[in-house]
Amino acid sequence: MKQSGLIELVSTFSKVEIREFTRFMNSPFFNGRTEAARYWKAVRAFYPKFSAEKFTAENIFRILKPGKKFDVTEIRRLNSYTLKMAEQYLAYKGVKNDPFYFDIALTIQLSERGLYNRSQKQLIAVDKKHSTQKGDYEFYFWKRYLIERHKNSLYSFTGSDHLAPEAIVKRTDMFSYHTMAVLCKSLVSLFINEKNFNTDYSKSDFYSMVKGMDLDGYINSLSEKKSEYYPVLAAEYYQAMALIHNDNDDHFKKFKEVLFGELGMFTYLEQINFYSIFEAVCTLKIEGGGQEYSKDLFEAYRIMLKKGLYSYTPGGEFIVRIFRNIIHTAIMIKEYNWLESFLAEFLPKVNADSRDNMGNLANALLYFEKGEFSESLGLLNKIDYELFHFKIDIKNLQLRLYYELGYTEELISAIDTYKRFVSSNRYISSRYKALCAGFINNLSLVMKAEAQGLKSDNGWVERELISSESKLYLDWLLEKVRSKK
């Protein structure tokens, strides 16, 4: 039997889901076609691989209608219908997993049948049940909005009009909190999208709306009122502002205050995401020449480690990207002893597929910083280039090692290979391509100047390096130029 949409979908079902879907198909409430239930029973027999030789349309038809002439049209019709039922099962399962929508639906159904007192009693229970939240505040605020909205409607039918004003205020407040959360998350997404894919979000209708809003005034008013939701919305707001207005240190300081404070109102993954955005903010500042922000980033990493915020699940494997960034930041601020302790404690928590490569890169970088260039190159050559995610890290270190070791021919060849790699790799963002290309050009400039005699350059090379848009390894390049004079 050819691979179909139904087989593709149900192949992802667990054994529990297969049993649930079978009950779903056998229920007259959900499925009014008994022939489809029998069709699913025949198909289910070939779960989980659906690849047996007997798994053919002809055999399935023979099971359903023994002695009848094979009709592929009927099999296709049953297959299509069963696929729709499988999709409905998943939709039902998804809604059922969020009890709020079941609870509020019952409240509305009771109200629509004129059972206002019963509806109100149900709404009170819903209100109490969903009155607190940890994380996912965008959805929490929306749910609270729906509750207050329905309260307002019920008050008109139960003779409690005097309670309506309070519900209206709460409803509109919840709507404003929800809107603020969505605006901030959207601004972050648009900014990241712009950096990674060269889009201009300032031309979007969303940006046209947002730029006319006094978001700063709104967040300050929440602070002045000591709103219980200020910490939540301040975290979202200053995260977005620090990222978008990267040159505004006031926003950066506010974001840092929020981040280094108490984030316990957010879920584990949300906390990791906040630190990831802080990481991006600091990285942009560092790439712009603000090396001092590497200390802020290092401090953030130490807090993350202390809180165990380094895995997608508590106690799980270390996120390789974060592990790599911690290494580079520690190197940047010369925390070599700390880095060695970090590697001893946390390298075993890295996924086995990346562990050796990441360990070799980290130690190669440490050897480089200690001036042990041959040892560094030896470790670098042990890295499986084809399997390692951070190929640019290898190339950047390789160029610097070839320079330090005086391997001129190898360096010239490596530069040429690196240029082609950067320009042709579609997975490298344009921003980082510019940084890498700038480093290559700056290193080539230093090599050319050395060949011509740096002692008579009158500081021209240093001025060129400092004025370059790419600050990648700028301190190292300047050190090489100054040491040759």
N, C-alpha and C positions, 0 to 999 in steps of 0.2 A: 504494500500500500504506500503510495507516494506520501512524502512528508507534506502535511497540511497545516493550516493555522491552528486547528484543534490539537493535533499531535504536538506541535511546537509548544503550545500553551500548557497542556496537561503534563508534558514531560517535566515541567518545572514544579509540579505539585509534589508535596511530601506525601507519605503514606496516610497521615492523618487527614490531609486535604483531599486525597482521593476518596477516603471513606466519607467525608463530609459532602463532597460533591455528589457521590452516589446517593446519599440520603436526599440531597437537594433535587436530583433528577427523579427520584421515586416519590417525591411529594407532589400531590395533585395541586397544591396551592401555588407552587413555583412552576411546575411543569405539567401542562395539560395534555401532553402527547405521550401515551404509553409506548408507542413505537420508538420514540427517541430514547426513552429509558432503557428499552431492550437493546437498542443500538449501542448505547454507552456501555452496557453490561458486556457486550461482545468485544468492544474495543478495549475496555478496562483489563480484560484477561491478558493482554500483551504488555501491560505496564510492568517495569518502568522503561524498558528500552524500545519497545514498539518496533522491533527489528527482526522478529522471527520469520522464517520462510512462509509460514501459514498466515502471516499478517498481510492479507491482500483484500482488496475490495470484493473480489469474487467470493472468498471464504466467509467474509463478514455477511455478505448478502445471503449465502447459503445457510448460515446460522439463523438469520432472521426469517427467511422465507424458503424453507427446504422444498425442493421440487419445482420451484418457480424459475423462470428464465431470468438470467442476470440482467439487471437494469442499473447501469452506472449513474443515471440521472437521479435515481432514488437515493443511492448512497451519497451522492454529492449534496442532495437536499438535506438528508439527515445529519451529515457531517457539518454543514453550515449552521443548521439549527442548534446542534449540540455545542458548537463553538460559541454561539450567542449565549447559551445557557451557562457555559463555563465562565464567560465574561461577566454575566449577571451574578454568578456565585461570588466571584472575586469582588465585585462592587458591593454586594451585600456584606461580605466578610469585612471589607474595609470600613463600611459605615458602622457595622456591629462592634468593631474594635474601638470605636470612639463613642462611649455610652451617651455623651451629651446630646448628639443629634437624635438618638432614639428617644431620649427623655423629653427633649423639647418638641419632637414630632407628636408625641402623645398629648402634650399640653395643648398644642394647636388643634389637634383632632377633636379633643374634648370641647374646646371653645367653639369650633365650627359647628358642633352638634348642639350648641346652646347649653351645654353643661358647664356653665361658667364657674360655679362654686367648686366643682370637682377639678376643673382646669386650674383654678387658682390654688387649690390644695396641692395639685401636682407641681405647679410652678414654684411654690414655696419649697417643696422637696428638692426640685432641680436647683434652685437658688442656693440652698444650703449645701447640696452635694458638690456644686461647682464654684464654691466661694473662694477657694484658695488655689494657688498654682505655683509651680516651680518650673521656670523655663517656658519656652514657646509662647511668650507673652503676646506676640502678634495675634495668635489664635485665641488666647485667653481673653484679651480685650474684646475681640469680636464676639465671642460667646457671651460675655457679660453684657455687651450691647444688645444682643438678641433677647436676653432675659429681661432687661429693663424695658425694651421695646414692647415685649408681650405683656409685661406688667401694666404698662400705660394703657394698652388696649383693654385689658380685663377690668381695670378700675372703672371704666365707663359703663360696663355691663353689670357690675356688682354693687353699684351705688357708693363707690369709694373714690369719687372724683377728687376729694381733698388730698388724696395720696399721690395724685398724678404729677403735680409739680416736681416732687422729689425724684420720681422715676424719669421724668423728662431730663432733669439736670444730670442724673447718673448716666442716662442713655447717651446724651451728647458728650459727656466727659469721656466715657468709654470709647466713643467713636473717635474723639480727638487723640486718645492714647494709641488706639489702633492705627490711625492715620500716621501719627508721628513715627511709630515703629516701622510701618511699611515704607514711608518716605526714606528713612535712614538706611534701611536694608537695601532699598532700590538704588540709592545713591552709591553705596559701596559696590553693588553689582555692576552698575554702569561704569564706574571708574575703573574697576578691574578689567572689565570688558574692553574699555578704551585702550588701556595699557597693553593688553595681550593681543588685541586684534585690530588696532589702529582705527577704531571707530571714534566718531566725534559725538559724544552724548549731549553736548551743549545745543545741538540742533534738534533734539527730541522735544516733543510736546510736553513730556513730563518735566524736563528741565525748565521749559518756559513757564510752567506753573509754579515750580518750586522756587525759582530765583526771585519771585515777587513776594514770597512769604517771609515773615519775621520769625524764623525758627529759633534764633538765638533768644529773642524776647520771650518766646513761649517756654523754652526750657528754663530760663531764668525765673519766670513767674512760678513755675512748679517748685523751684528751689526755695523761693521766698515764702510760698505757702506751706512749705514742708510736706508736699504731697507724698503719700506713701509709695507712689510709682516713680518719683523723681530718680532714684538710683537706677532703675531699669532703663528709663528713657534717656537719662544722662549717659549711660554706658553706650547705648545705640547712637546717640547724637554725636558725642565727642569722638567716637570711633570713626564715624563718617566724615566729620569735619577735619580731623587730624589727617585723614587719608587724602581727602580732596584738596584741602588747603595746606599742603605739606610745608609751606614756608611760614605758617602761622604757629609760633611757639606757644601762644596762649591755649590754642586748641590741643596742642600736644601735651602740655602740662595737665590740662583738665582730664584728658584721656588717660594719662599715666596715673593720676590720682584715683580715678575710677577703677582702673585695672589693678593697681597695687593695693586697692582697698578690699572690700568684701564682695565677692561675686557669687556667694552661696545661693542667691535667688535664681541663678541660671543652672541649666543642666551641665553635665560633665563636658559634652561635646560643644555646647555653646561657649563654655569657658575657654576651651582650646581654640575656638574660632576667634574669640576676642584677642587672645595672645598672638594668633596668626596675623591678624590685621595690624596689631602693634608692631610685629616683626616687619611687616611690609612698610609701615610708616617709617620705622627706623632705617630700614634698608634704603629707601628713597632718599632720606636725609644723608646717609653715609655716602651713597653714590653721587650725591651733589657736592661732596667735599666736607660734610659735617662729621668728621671722624669721632668727635666727642660723643655722638649718639650711640656709638658702639657700646659704651658703658651702660647706657639705659637698656639696651637690648640684652646685654649680658645679665643685668640685674633681673630682667623679665624671665630669662631662661632659668635662672637659679630658683625663682619663685615657682615656675612651672614644675621643675624637678621636685621641689619640696612638696608641692601639692599632688604630684603624680600625674600631671597633665601632659603626658608625652605619648599616649597611645589612643587609638580610636575607641578602646574599651578599657575601663579601669583594670590595671594590672596586666594589660595585654602587651603585644610587641611594640617596641619603640618605633614611632613614625620616622622612616628613614630620612625624609626631607628635613625634619626638625633636627635630627641627630647631626646631619651634615652641616646645618646652619650654626648649631652650637659649636662645632669644631672650629669653623671659620671665625666666629665671633671671639672665641677664647684666644685664638691665634692673633687676631687683630689687636687685642688689648694686652697681649703677652702674658696671659694667664697659663703658662706652660705646666706648672706643677698641678694646678687645678685640673687642667685638661687630662693629664695622665691619670689622676684619680677618677675623673669622670669616665674615661675609657675602661678602666679596670672594673668599675661598678656597673656601667650601663651597656657596654658593647655586647655582653651576652644576651641582652634583651632585644637586640636587633634581629630581624628575620634572618634565618640561616643562609638564605640565598645571597644576602647582601653583607653579611657579617665580616667575612674575610676581606672583601674588597674595601669596605668602609674602614676597617681597622688598618689596612695597609695605607690607605690614603691619609688617615689621621696621623699615623706615625711618620709617613713620608713628609708631611707638612711640619711636624715637630723637628725632624732631623734637619730640614731646610732652615728652620729658624735658628737652630743651634750651629749652623754652618757646616754640618756634616753632609755635604752635597752628594758624594758617591753613595753613601748609605741610603739617602733619600731617593736617589734615582733607582737603586736596587729594589726598594720596596714599590716604587711606582711601576716598575716593569713587571711586578707580580700581579698587578690588578688585571682582571679579565676585562679588557676594554669593550668587548662585544656585549657583555652582560651588565656592565656597570652603568647606572643611570647618569652619573655625573661626569660625563666625558669632558665637558669644558673644564672642570676642576683639574683633570689629568693634564690637559693641554696647557692650561695656564701655568701649572707647576713645572711641566716639562720645559717650556720656553725659558723660565727663569733658571732652571737647573742647567740647561745647555749653556746659557749665558755665563753663569757662575763658574762652570767647569771649563769654559773656553772652547766648547765644541761648536765652532763657528759654522762649519758646513752643515752639521746636523741641525743647528738653530735656523739657518736660512731655509732648509728643506721643511722643517717643522712649521715655520711661519707660513710658508706657501700652502702647506696642507691645512693648517688651521683656518686660513682665509677662506678656502674653498668649503671647509666644513661649516663655518659660521654662515656664509652667504647662502648655502644650499639647504640648510636644515630648517624645515618649516615648523619644527617644534620649539624653536628658540624665539622668544618675543622680540619684536623690533627694538624695544628699549635695551634689552640685554645684548642684542646683536651690535648695537651702536657702542655699548660699553666695551665689548670684546674687540671690535674693530678698532676702537680708539686705543686700547692697550697695545694691540699689534702695531699700529702706526707709531705710537710713542716709543715702543721698544726699537722699532726700525730706525726711528730718528736718533735715538741714543747710539745705536750701532754705527750709523752713518757719521755722526759727529765724532765718535771715537776714532774712526778710521781717518778722519780729517784733522784730528788733533784738538781735543777739548780745551786745552789750556789757553787757546787763543780765541775762544768763542765769545768772550765778554758777557757771559751770562745769558746768551741768546737761547741756548737749549733749555735752561731752567725756566725761562719765561714762557717758552713754547709749551713745556710740560704743564706748568701751573695754569695756563690759560686754556688748556685742552678741556673739552666737555667731559671726557672720560677720566674719572679719578681712580680707575682700577689699578691697584698697585702703584699709585703715584709716589708714596713715600719711598718705596723700594727703588723706583726709577731715579728719583732725585738723589737718593743716597749713592747710587752708582755713578751718577754724573759728578757729584761733589767729590767723591773719593778719587776721581781720575785727574783732578786739578792740582 
